[in-house]
Amino acid sequence: MSPVGEGSPAVLVEDLWKRYGDVEAVRGVSFTVRRGEIFGLLGPNGAGKTTTVEIIEGMRRPDSGQVRVWGYDPLAQADHVKRHIGVALQSTALPDKIKVREALKLFASFYPRRIPVGELLQLVALQEKAESIFDTLSGGQQQRLAVALALVNDPDVIILDEPTAGLDPQARRELHEVIDQMRARGKTIILTTHYIEEAEKLCDRVAIIDRGKIIALDTPRRLIARSRGRSRIEFRTAAPIDVGALRQIPFVQKAAQNEEEYTVWTVDVPRTVVELIKWLESENHELLDLHVTRPTLEDVFIELTGRSIDR
């Protein structure tokens, strides 16, 4: 019987520290993952994401701090944790000539509780590749198989470590659909990624991690709302207008022109749009189109660290 009670977190991480020689890979990391949520660890390569999840999995021993997965210690109670957790790494080591169905059957044989192979194939949209050899699969198909292997024991908690790294946009979208289906099944998911749009699209909450420390944690919407990132309002008019006059419109912080397109920056989009349209009408300018680009988690990361996430 699991020691986790109703309302208790699926994963608890408290004050984790891990050093490799002179490098502190993880520095005082703490967070909880609620049952049924997708929790993102967002940060650049080398930020400490993989080390953190390896400690959660029980693959690495922390220098200090504690972890609980479904109430169990990954090191002292490894057998219990293995029954509740599934892991998909950045790359899956399988024999080149093994077939997809064979791989799933092999992994299923390790566990008393399992999802039927046919159901797994359908979940990750690999029914038509069931008899295909592993090394003939595309990168996206191999990653979907990796997710299926992580699900084979019907785990409560699934760790996806950079699952879409190196995939093309189409393969990434297909894997996102699989992750959405896992959410619909009530799974708890820890997702590590350095893709801003992936964290914003998939995650209920995001911990931004940099140089081994969590520097922000909340829902993507709240993280963005708390930042000083400015939205851009881009628009075109039938006739040229004075950029200097745009800067005088209430709530506009900055204005610029690029050929026939104008851009204003603001932290209050609704009021700025109202004032902008009011000004255009008062000056008899015909508005042709208007587009709003809001700040992203990339803006949050830059504000917190002074650099882009891919640097």
Secondary structure, 3 states (H helix, E strand, C coil): CCCCCCCCCCEEEEEEEEEECCEEEEEEEEEEECCCCEEEEECCCCCCHHHHHHHHHCCCCCCEEEEEECCECCCCCHHHHHHHEEEECCCCCCCCCCEHHHHHHHHHCCCCCCCCHHHHHHHCCCHHHCCCEHHHCCHHHHHHHHHHHHHCCCCCEEEEECCCCCCCHHHHHHHHHHHHHHHHCCCEEEEEECCHHHHHHHCCEEEEEECCEEEEEECHHHHHHHCCCCEEEEEEECCCCCHHHHCCCCCCCEEEEECCEEEEEECCHHHHHHHHHHHHHHCCCCEEEEEEECCCHHHHHHHHHCCCCCC
